[in-house]
Amino acid sequence: MPRPDPFQPADETARTLARTLMAEARFGALAVLRDGAPFVTRIALAPDPTGGILALVSDLAPHTGALRADPLCALLVGEPGPKGDPLTHPRLSIQARAHFISRDAPNHATLRAAYLAHQPKAQLYIDFADFHLVHLAPLDGHLNGGFGRAFRLTADDLTRP
């Protein structure tokens, strides 16, 4: 007998929680494929004003080369609260596609300012030649909103206002 699907279709409460987790995320766990194997690292994040999430990556980091080779990735956002079991706090797993933002792109200055508004310490290195802004465009997501509250989300669920 097949097991029941634990994920519910997204409702407005789930969409709002997922978008809040994305907007408030300062850090996340980024998963990429590196040399054919999974590789996970923690990266700093900022909300992208056009939808999705911004990251700033360095050519020195292994995940940057992996994203250039295969832009499909996954991102986990949502920090445990100060009390209770960390697994009871909301978290969002996002499947995404990475898009590197060229420094001469018309929106680079706007995205740079948005990133720095959320990550002001990055001012020290954001303009180094080996650092690049990356837009992580959600493809879909899975929200764990707490015990018995798991939802499947579409790209529209995650990015529409």
N, CA, C and O atoms as a DFTB+ gen file, in Angstrom:
644 C
 N C O
     1  1       0.847      -1.173       0.000
     2  2       0.000       0.000       0.000
     3  2       0.897       1.243       0.000
     4  3       1.808       1.344       0.822
     5  1       0.649       2.192      -0.917
     6  2       1.471       3.405      -0.959
     7  2       1.251       4.264       0.287
     8  3       0.149       4.356       0.828
     9  1       2.336       4.879       0.709
    10  2       2.246       5.770       1.866
    11  2       1.604       7.084       1.453
    12  3       1.797       7.533       0.323
    13  1       0.842       7.710       2.347
    14  2       0.227       9.001       2.004
    15  2       1.310      10.079       1.855
    16  3       2.336      10.056       2.535
    17  1       1.051      10.997       0.965
    18  2       1.970      12.119       0.734
    19  2       1.904      13.055       1.953
    20  3       0.826      13.545       2.289
    21  1       3.042      13.307       2.618
    22  2       3.000      14.175       3.801
    23  2       2.890      15.660       3.465
    24  3       2.651      16.485       4.348
    25  1       3.066      15.998       2.181
    26  2       3.040      17.408       1.798
    27  2       1.652      17.821       1.348
    28  3       1.000      17.128       0.567
    29  1       1.214      18.963       1.856
    30  2      -0.070      19.532       1.491
    31  2       0.145      20.564       0.385
    32  3       1.242      21.104       0.244
    33  1      -0.891      20.838      -0.394
    34  2      -0.780      21.953      -1.346
    35  2      -0.628      23.265      -0.564
    36  3      -1.140      23.404       0.547
    37  1       0.069      24.199      -1.156
    38  2       0.302      25.483      -0.483
    39  2      -1.001      26.245      -0.298
    40  3      -1.859      26.262      -1.180
    41  1      -1.131      26.869       0.857
    42  2      -2.215      27.811       1.104
    43  2      -1.562      29.169       1.380
    44  3      -0.336      29.283       1.397
    45  1      -2.378      30.182       1.592
    46  2      -1.820      31.530       1.749
    47  2      -0.946      31.637       2.992
    48  3       0.040      32.374       2.981
    49  1      -1.275      30.934       4.046
    50  2      -0.444      30.950       5.254
    51  2       0.922      30.361       4.964
    52  3       1.935      30.906       5.402
    53  1       0.969      29.251       4.228
    54  2       2.252      28.624       3.871
    55  2       3.061      29.529       2.945
    56  3       4.272      29.670       3.111
    57  1       2.391      30.140       1.973
    58  2       3.097      31.052       1.053
    59  2       3.715      32.218       1.823
    60  3       4.869      32.579       1.593
    61  1       2.952      32.795       2.726
    62  2       3.439      33.936       3.509
    63  2       4.624      33.528       4.375
    64  3       5.610      34.261       4.447
    65  1       4.547      32.377       5.033
    66  2       5.653      31.915       5.866
    67  2       6.897      31.656       5.015
    68  3       8.001      32.037       5.405
    69  1       6.731      31.019       3.871
    70  2       7.869      30.739       2.993
    71  2       8.525      32.032       2.520
    72  3       9.750      32.149       2.547
    73  1       7.724      33.000       2.087
    74  2       8.288      34.280       1.626
    75  2       8.967      35.024       2.770
    76  3       9.978      35.694       2.560
    77  1       8.421      34.911       3.970
    78  2       9.039      35.550       5.139
    79  2      10.393      34.908       5.437
    80  3      11.365      35.613       5.707
    81  1      10.463      33.587       5.390
    82  2      11.742      32.902       5.613
    83  2      12.778      33.341       4.584
    84  3      13.943      33.542       4.925
    85  1      12.364      33.492       3.328
    86  2      13.285      33.941       2.282
    87  2      13.725      35.382       2.531
    88  3      14.909      35.699       2.414
    89  1      12.785      36.249       2.872
    90  2      13.093      37.671       3.044
    91  2      13.985      37.925       4.252
    92  3      14.810      38.839       4.240
    93  1      13.820      37.118       5.291
    94  2      14.585      37.344       6.518
    95  2      15.883      36.557       6.581
    96  3      16.680      36.752       7.499
    97  1      16.107      35.672       5.621
    98  2      17.305      34.823       5.651
    99  2      18.567      35.658       5.460
   100  3      18.717      36.372       4.469
   101  1      19.452      35.553       6.413
   102  2      20.775      36.187       6.289
   103  2      21.820      35.172       5.864
   104  3      22.863      35.527       5.314
   105  1      21.525      33.890       6.128
   106  2      22.425      32.804       5.755
   107  2      21.590      31.613       5.327
   108  3      20.416      31.502       5.680
   109  1      22.204      30.726       4.566
   110  2      21.528      29.510       4.159
   111  2      22.547      28.441       3.832
   112  3      23.732      28.723       3.656
   113  1      22.075      27.219       3.755
   114  2      22.911      26.095       3.342
   115  2      22.670      25.872       1.853
   116  3      21.558      25.550       1.435
   117  1      23.714      26.046       1.065
   118  2      23.639      25.887      -0.387
   119  2      24.178      24.516      -0.757
   120  3      25.277      24.141      -0.349
   121  1      23.397      23.768      -1.535
   122  2      23.819      22.459      -2.025
   123  2      24.019      22.530      -3.532
   124  3      23.159      23.016      -4.267
   125  1      25.166      22.038      -3.977
   126  2      25.508      21.992      -5.401
   127  2      26.049      20.602      -5.709
   128  3      26.323      19.812      -4.806
   129  1      26.196      20.320      -6.985
   130  2      26.918      19.115      -7.395
   131  2      28.335      19.532      -7.756
   132  3      28.548      20.409      -8.593
   133  1      29.293      18.891      -7.114
   134  2      30.701      19.207      -7.352
   135  2      31.410      17.902      -7.683
   136  3      31.482      16.991      -6.858
   137  1      31.930      17.826      -8.899
   138  2      32.588      16.599      -9.360
   139  2      31.656      15.396      -9.223
   140  3      32.096      14.300      -8.875
   141  1      30.373      15.605      -9.497
   142  2      29.394      14.531      -9.479
   143  2      28.884      14.124      -8.114
   144  3      28.097      13.185      -8.001
   145  1      29.321      14.820      -7.071
   146  2      28.890      14.476      -5.716
   147  2      28.270      15.694      -5.044
   148  3      28.633      16.826      -5.366
   149  1      27.343      15.481      -4.116
   150  2      26.745      16.615      -3.392
   151  2      27.794      17.350      -2.559
   152  3      28.700      16.743      -1.987
   153  1      27.648      18.652      -2.510
   154  2      28.546      19.518      -1.736
   155  2      27.673      20.598      -1.118
   156  3      26.904      21.253      -1.822
   157  1      27.783      20.789       0.193
   158  2      26.955      21.767       0.894
   159  2      27.856      22.755       1.613
   160  3      28.868      22.380       2.206
   161  1      27.476      24.022       1.551
   162  2      28.219      25.070       2.234
   163  2      27.249      26.119       2.747
   164  3      26.114      26.206       2.279
   165  1      27.690      26.903       3.696
   166  2      26.865      27.998       4.217
   167  2      27.259      29.273       3.482
   168  3      28.443      29.573       3.329
   169  1      26.254      30.017       3.030
   170  2      26.510      31.278       2.333
   171  2      25.641      32.377       2.920
   172  3      24.601      32.111       3.523
   173  1      26.081      33.617       2.734
   174  2      25.302      34.784       3.136
   175  2      24.292      35.095       2.037
   176  3      24.570      34.907       0.852
   177  1      23.114      35.576       2.444
   178  2      22.009      35.808       1.517
   179  2      21.384      37.176       1.732
   180  3      21.595      37.832       2.752
   181  1      20.613      37.581       0.739
   182  2      19.791      38.783       0.826
   183  2      18.588      38.581      -0.086
   184  3      18.694      37.887      -1.097
   185  1      17.447      39.174       0.251
   186  2      16.296      39.063      -0.651
   187  2      16.556      39.847      -1.938
   188  3      17.118      40.942      -1.915
   189  1      16.142      39.272      -3.039
   190  2      16.242      39.948      -4.333
   191  2      14.951      40.735      -4.518
   192  3      13.869      40.153      -4.449
   193  1      15.038      42.057      -4.755
   194  2      13.808      42.846      -4.896
   195  2      12.934      42.414      -6.068
   196  3      11.758      42.775      -6.118
   197  1      13.480      41.651      -7.009
   198  2      12.689      41.179      -8.148
   199  2      12.127      39.777      -7.896
   200  3      11.481      39.207      -8.775
   201  1      12.363      39.222      -6.718
   202  2      11.924      37.867      -6.388
   203  2      13.122      36.938      -6.325
   204  3      14.091      37.107      -7.066
   205  1      13.054      35.984      -5.459
   206  2      14.176      35.070      -5.295
   207  2      15.143      35.584      -4.252
   208  3      14.792      36.406      -3.405
   209  1      16.354      35.095      -4.325
   210  2      17.368      35.382      -3.322
   211  2      18.672      35.752      -4.007
   212  3      18.996      35.238      -5.078
   213  1      19.421      36.657      -3.367
   214  2      20.745      37.031      -3.850
   215  2      21.814      36.404      -2.970
   216  3      21.649      36.272      -1.758
   217  1      22.904      36.023      -3.605
   218  2      24.089      35.557      -2.890
   219  2      25.286      36.273      -3.494
   220  3      25.237      36.752      -4.626
   221  1      26.347      36.334      -2.726
   222  2      27.612      36.892      -3.196
   223  2      28.634      35.779      -3.060
   224  3      28.878      35.291      -1.956
   225  1      29.234      35.373      -4.172
   226  2      30.152      34.242      -4.163
   227  2      31.514      34.659      -4.708
   228  3      31.625      35.584      -5.512
   229  1      32.533      33.962      -4.255
   230  2      33.900      34.217      -4.678
   231  2      34.391      33.102      -5.588
   232  3      34.030      31.939      -5.412
   233  1      35.209      33.465      -6.554
   234  2      35.815      32.455      -7.425
   235  2      36.691      31.485      -6.642
   236  3      36.970      30.386      -7.120
   237  1      37.127      31.872      -5.452
   238  2      37.967      31.004      -4.629
   239  2      37.168      29.875      -3.973
   240  3      37.754      28.888      -3.528
   241  1      35.840      30.006      -3.906
   242  2      34.992      29.020      -3.236
   243  2      34.627      27.880      -4.189
   244  3      34.293      28.129      -5.348
   245  1      34.688      26.641      -3.717
   246  2      34.351      25.506      -4.581
   247  2      32.928      25.556      -5.130
   248  3      32.685      25.079      -6.238
   249  1      31.977      26.126      -4.378
   250  2      30.593      26.152      -4.856
   251  2      30.415      27.082      -6.051
   252  3      29.481      26.903      -6.833
   253  1      31.297      28.077      -6.209
   254  2      31.169      28.986      -7.356
   255  2      31.422      28.246      -8.660
   256  3      30.641      28.361      -9.604
   257  1      32.496      27.497      -8.714
   258  2      32.777      26.698      -9.915
   259  2      31.699      25.676     -10.182
   260  3      31.347      25.418     -11.333
   261  1      31.168      25.088      -9.107
   262  2      30.092      24.102      -9.260
   263  2      28.843      24.758      -9.840
   264  3      28.181      24.173     -10.698
   265  1      28.513      25.965      -9.382
   266  2      27.337      26.677      -9.914
   267  2      27.541      27.076     -11.372
   268  3      26.592      27.076     -12.156
   269  1      28.764      27.413     -11.734
   270  2      29.027      27.753     -13.148
   271  2      28.890      26.518     -14.028
   272  3      28.401      26.609     -15.154
   273  1      29.320      25.366     -13.523
   274  2      29.235      24.123     -14.294
   275  2      27.804      23.603     -14.383
   276  3      27.399      23.071     -15.416
   277  1      27.042      23.754     -13.309
   278  2      25.651      23.294     -13.261
   279  2      24.887      24.256     -12.357
   280  3      25.032      24.191     -11.136
   281  1      24.079      25.143     -12.925
   282  2      23.404      26.158     -12.121
   283  2      22.249      25.648     -11.262
   284  3      21.697      26.406     -10.463
   285  1      21.876      24.384     -11.411
   286  2      20.830      23.846     -10.547
   287  2      21.412      23.616      -9.158
   288  3      22.499      23.059      -9.002
   289  1      20.662      24.057      -8.158
   290  2      21.151      23.966      -6.789
   291  2      19.960      23.880      -5.851
   292  3      18.804      23.934      -6.272
   293  1      20.270      23.745      -4.580
   294  2      19.237      23.754      -3.548
   295  2      19.711      24.645      -2.418
   296  3      20.911      24.798      -2.193
   297  1      18.767      25.225      -1.718
   298  2      19.067      26.144      -0.638
   299  2      18.123      25.845       0.518
   300  3      16.922      25.662       0.319
   301  1      18.675      25.797       1.725
   302  2      17.875      25.625       2.935
   303  2      17.970      26.901       3.746
   304  3      19.067      27.354       4.072
   305  1      16.815      27.489       4.076
   306  2      16.766      28.690       4.915
   307  2      15.834      28.433       6.088
   308  3      14.940      27.589       6.017
   309  1      16.054      29.169       7.161
   310  2      15.245      29.050       8.362
   311  2      16.125      28.658       9.522
   312  3      16.677      27.558       9.557
   313  1      16.253      29.555      10.463
   314  2      17.120      29.317      11.619
   315  2      16.297      28.834      12.807
   316  3      15.164      29.275      13.001
   317  1      16.862      27.934      13.597
   318  2      16.158      27.521      14.816
   319  2      16.004      28.710      15.758
   320  3      16.861      29.593      15.803
   321  1      14.927      28.724      16.494
   322  2      14.711      29.763      17.491
   323  2      15.563      29.520      18.723
   324  3      16.269      28.515      18.810
   325  1      15.497      30.438      19.672
   326  2      16.348      30.323      20.867
   327  2      15.924      29.211      21.824
   328  3      16.704      28.813      22.690
   329  1      14.708      28.712      21.680
   330  2      14.214      27.684      22.603
   331  2      13.616      26.523      21.833
   332  3      13.223      26.658      20.674
   333  1      13.556      25.397      22.492
   334  2      12.865      24.238      21.933
   335  2      13.720      23.437      20.973
   336  3      14.883      23.755      20.728
   337  1      13.120      22.399      20.441
   338  2      13.761      21.497      19.501
   339  2      13.968      22.230      18.173
   340  3      13.003      22.736      17.601
   341  1      15.207      22.297      17.672
   342  2      15.456      22.995      16.403
   343  2      14.625      22.458      15.238
   344  3      14.343      23.191      14.290
   345  1      14.234      21.189      15.301
   346  2      13.464      20.611      14.199
   347  2      11.991      20.995      14.219
   348  3      11.248      20.633      13.307
   349  1      11.564      21.713      15.230
   350  2      10.175      22.172      15.263
   351  2      10.027      23.583      14.699
   352  3       8.907      24.074      14.552
   353  1      11.131      24.233      14.385
   354  2      11.085      25.594      13.845
   355  2      10.938      25.544      12.325
   356  3      11.452      24.624      11.690
   357  1      10.246      26.516      11.735
   358  2      10.016      26.506      10.286
   359  2      11.318      26.570       9.490
   360  3      12.277      27.240       9.871
   361  1      11.314      25.848       8.372
   362  2      12.435      25.880       7.445
   363  2      11.914      25.615       6.038
   364  3      10.877      24.981       5.841
   365  1      12.658      26.116       5.081
   366  2      12.247      26.044       3.682
   367  2      13.389      25.510       2.843
   368  3      14.492      26.055       2.863
   369  1      13.124      24.440       2.103
   370  2      14.074      23.900       1.132
   371  2      13.641      24.379      -0.244
   372  3      12.490      24.204      -0.644
   373  1      14.575      24.984      -0.958
   374  2      14.273      25.573      -2.266
   375  2      15.149      24.922      -3.323
   376  3      16.369      24.857      -3.169
   377  1      14.535      24.442      -4.390
   378  2      15.309      24.062      -5.569
   379  2      15.373      25.313      -6.433
   380  3      14.360      25.976      -6.657
   381  1      16.564      25.631      -6.915
   382  2      16.750      26.903      -7.616
   383  2      17.713      26.752      -8.789
   384  3      18.392      25.739      -8.956
   385  1      17.734      27.798      -9.579
   386  2      18.703      27.915     -10.685
   387  2      19.483      29.198     -10.436
   388  3      18.900      30.262     -10.228
   389  1      20.805      29.086     -10.460
   390  2      21.686      30.227     -10.216
   391  2      21.940      30.991     -11.511
   392  3      22.221      30.408     -12.558
   393  1      21.831      32.315     -11.406
   394  2      22.131      33.207     -12.538
   395  2      23.168      34.221     -12.055
   396  3      22.893      35.017     -11.157
   397  1      24.348      34.189     -12.647
   398  2      25.386      35.155     -12.292
   399  2      25.023      36.504     -12.891
   400  3      24.637      36.586     -14.057
   401  1      25.146      37.563     -12.098
   402  2      24.799      38.913     -12.527
   403  2      26.076      39.619     -12.971
   404  3      26.968      39.876     -12.162
   405  1      26.151      39.922     -14.234
   406  2      27.328      40.616     -14.775
   407  2      27.415      42.024     -14.184
   408  3      26.393      42.670     -13.950
   409  1      28.620      42.485     -13.951
   410  2      28.804      43.839     -13.406
   411  2      28.288      44.925     -14.353
   412  3      27.975      46.033     -13.917
   413  1      28.201      44.609     -15.649
   414  2      27.678      45.604     -16.589
   415  2      26.180      45.403     -16.886
   416  3      25.629      46.062     -17.768
   417  1      25.538      44.507     -16.160
   418  2      24.087      44.320     -16.324
   419  2      23.366      45.579     -15.838
   420  3      23.802      46.204     -14.871
   421  1      22.269      45.956     -16.497
   422  2      21.548      47.173     -16.110
   423  2      21.056      47.162     -14.655
   424  3      20.924      48.222     -14.042
   425  1      20.788      45.986     -14.107
   426  2      20.264      45.903     -12.745
   427  2      21.341      45.638     -11.693
   428  3      21.014      45.476     -10.517
   429  1      22.602      45.589     -12.080
   430  2      23.668      45.248     -11.126
   431  2      23.717      46.230      -9.957
   432  3      23.804      45.811      -8.803
   433  1      23.661      47.523     -10.243
   434  2      23.756      48.519      -9.155
   435  2      22.592      48.379      -8.174
   436  3      22.782      48.497      -6.963
   437  1      21.403      48.130      -8.688
   438  2      20.233      47.956      -7.823
   439  2      20.375      46.713      -6.957
   440  3      20.090      46.750      -5.760
   441  1      20.816      45.614      -7.561
   442  2      20.979      44.364      -6.811
   443  2      22.134      44.475      -5.816
   444  3      22.054      43.938      -4.711
   445  1      23.187      45.157      -6.196
   446  2      24.321      45.382      -5.285
   447  2      23.841      46.140      -4.050
   448  3      24.165      45.771      -2.921
   449  1      23.068      47.199      -4.270
   450  2      22.544      47.989      -3.149
   451  2      21.612      47.147      -2.277
   452  3      21.655      47.252      -1.051
   453  1      20.780      46.322      -2.887
   454  2      19.871      45.457      -2.125
   455  2      20.667      44.463      -1.286
   456  3      20.324      44.207      -0.132
   457  1      21.712      43.910      -1.854
   458  2      22.532      42.953      -1.103
   459  2      23.195      43.652       0.088
   460  3      23.173      43.139       1.207
   461  1      23.778      44.815      -0.161
   462  2      24.469      45.528       0.919
   463  2      23.512      46.019       2.007
   464  3      23.910      46.140       3.165
   465  1      22.271      46.300       1.656
   466  2      21.292      46.712       2.665
   467  2      21.041      45.581       3.661
   468  3      20.740      45.831       4.828
   469  1      21.164      44.358       3.204
   470  2      20.915      43.181       4.046
   471  2      22.209      42.632       4.659
   472  3      22.192      42.034       5.735
   473  1      23.323      42.844       3.963
   474  2      24.628      42.325       4.398
   475  2      25.661      43.462       4.335
   476  3      26.551      43.429       3.485
   477  1      25.560      44.468       5.220
   478  2      26.418      45.652       5.119
   479  2      27.921      45.367       5.239
   480  3      28.722      46.109       4.669
   481  1      28.319      44.337       5.949
   482  2      29.746      44.033       6.076
   483  2      30.373      43.601       4.755
   484  3      31.594      43.639       4.605
   485  1      29.547      43.193       3.803
   486  2      30.055      42.794       2.486
   487  2      30.627      43.983       1.716
   488  3      31.292      43.796       0.697
   489  1      30.376      45.202       2.192
   490  2      30.939      46.404       1.566
   491  2      32.461      46.288       1.435
   492  3      33.059      46.849       0.517
   493  1      33.074      45.557       2.359
   494  2      34.531      45.402       2.372
   495  2      35.060      44.650       1.156
   496  3      36.205      44.863       0.758
   497  1      34.248      43.769       0.552
   498  2      34.780      42.905      -0.511
   499  2      33.865      42.738      -1.721
   500  3      34.244      42.059      -2.675
   501  1      32.686      43.329      -1.713
   502  2      31.731      43.103      -2.806
   503  2      32.295      43.532      -4.172
   504  3      31.919      42.971      -5.201
   505  1      33.188      44.515      -4.178
   506  2      33.726      45.009      -5.455
   507  2      35.032      44.346      -5.866
   508  3      35.605      44.708      -6.893
   509  1      35.519      43.376      -5.080
   510  2      36.708      42.631      -5.501
   511  2      36.389      41.889      -6.793
   512  3      35.264      41.431      -6.990
   513  1      37.370      41.774      -7.662
   514  2      37.164      41.173      -8.984
   515  2      36.700      39.722      -8.922
   516  3      36.029      39.255      -9.843
   517  1      37.039      39.004      -7.866
   518  2      36.669      37.582      -7.800
   519  2      35.311      37.343      -7.132
   520  3      34.916      36.191      -6.956
   521  1      34.593      38.398      -6.759
   522  2      33.269      38.242      -6.154
   523  2      32.179      38.553      -7.169
   524  3      32.313      39.457      -7.994
   525  1      31.095      37.782      -7.091
   526  2      30.008      37.902      -8.065
   527  2      28.660      37.793      -7.365
   528  3      28.461      36.942      -6.498
   529  1      27.747      38.661      -7.751
   530  2      26.366      38.521      -7.299
   531  2      25.703      37.403      -8.091
   532  3      25.907      37.272      -9.298
   533  1      24.912      36.607      -7.399
   534  2      24.199      35.504      -8.033
   535  2      22.735      35.585      -7.601
   536  3      22.424      35.676      -6.414
   537  1      21.860      35.549      -8.580
   538  2      20.418      35.472      -8.312
   539  2      20.047      33.993      -8.265
   540  3      20.308      33.252      -9.213
   541  1      19.441      33.568      -7.163
   542  2      18.951      32.201      -7.040
   543  2      17.451      32.235      -7.299
   544  3      16.665      32.652      -6.448
   545  1      17.074      31.789      -8.487
   546  2      15.669      31.813      -8.911
   547  2      14.980      30.521      -8.474
   548  3      15.339      29.446      -8.954
   549  1      14.005      30.603      -7.580
   550  2      13.322      29.389      -7.122
   551  2      12.600      28.664      -8.252
   552  3      11.945      29.279      -9.093
   553  1      12.736      27.355      -8.248
   554  2      11.991      26.490      -9.168
   555  2      10.809      25.860      -8.440
   556  3       9.721      25.728      -9.000
   557  1      11.034      25.474      -7.190
   558  2       9.976      24.988      -6.314
   559  2      10.523      24.914      -4.902
   560  3      11.697      25.196      -4.664
   561  1       9.672      24.536      -3.972
   562  2      10.126      24.473      -2.594
   563  2       9.291      23.534      -1.758
   564  3       8.182      23.145      -2.123
   565  1       9.865      23.183      -0.618
   566  2       9.179      22.384       0.389
   567  2       9.301      23.123       1.711
   568  3      10.406      23.383       2.189
   569  1       8.185      23.451       2.285
   570  2       8.143      24.170       3.552
   571  2       7.790      23.198       4.667
   572  3       6.789      22.484       4.598
   573  1       8.621      23.184       5.683
   574  2       8.288      22.472       6.906
   575  2       7.956      23.557       7.914
   576  3       8.848      24.208       8.459
   577  1       6.673      23.745       8.157
   578  2       6.219      24.813       9.045
   579  2       6.060      24.375      10.484
   580  3       5.527      25.123      11.305
   581  1       6.514      23.176      10.801
   582  2       6.350      22.620      12.138
   583  2       5.683      21.265      12.026
   584  3       5.338      20.826      10.929
   585  1       5.504      20.613      13.140
   586  2       4.965      19.263      13.139
   587  2       3.630      19.194      12.392
   588  3       2.692      19.925      12.710
   589  1       3.557      18.302      11.389
   590  2       2.327      18.106      10.627
   591  2       1.985      19.233       9.679
   592  3       0.865      19.291       9.172
   593  1       2.929      20.136       9.425
   594  2       2.666      21.291       8.546
   595  2       3.731      21.340       7.454
   596  3       4.635      22.175       7.492
   597  1       3.614      20.435       6.476
   598  2       4.553      20.372       5.366
   599  2       3.812      20.707       4.070
   600  3       2.716      20.207       3.818
   601  1       4.434      21.564       3.254
   602  2       3.761      22.068       2.054
   603  2       4.689      22.023       0.854
   604  3       5.891      22.262       0.975
   605  1       4.120      21.715      -0.310
   606  2       4.815      21.860      -1.597
   607  2       4.509      23.265      -2.106
   608  3       3.374      23.735      -2.033
   609  1       5.544      23.923      -2.623
   610  2       5.374      25.274      -3.151
   611  2       5.932      25.350      -4.566
   612  3       6.928      24.705      -4.892
   613  1       5.281      26.140      -5.389
   614  2       5.760      26.374      -6.747
   615  2       6.637      27.623      -6.768
   616  3       6.718      28.348      -5.776
   617  1       7.281      27.865      -7.882
   618  2       8.064      29.094      -8.041
   619  2       7.182      30.321      -7.813
   620  3       7.607      31.275      -7.162
   621  1       5.950      30.301      -8.347
   622  2       5.031      31.434      -8.147
   623  2       4.676      31.614      -6.679
   624  3       4.580      32.742      -6.195
   625  1       4.479      30.504      -5.965
   626  2       4.187      30.592      -4.539
   627  2       5.308      31.335      -3.791
   628  3       5.050      32.080      -2.846
   629  1       6.545      31.118      -4.231
   630  2       7.699      31.677      -3.542
   631  2       8.052      33.097      -3.974
   632  3       8.686      33.830      -3.216
   633  1       7.654      33.490      -5.169
   634  2       8.151      34.766      -5.695
   635  2       7.100      35.824      -5.973
   636  3       7.437      37.004      -6.070
   637  1       5.856      35.447      -6.104
   638  2       4.881      36.507      -6.423
   639  2       4.621      37.350      -5.172
   640  3       4.692      36.846      -4.052
   641  1       4.320      38.630      -5.370
   642  2       4.114      39.507      -4.204
   643  2       2.911      39.127      -3.379
   644  3       2.621      39.777      -2.374
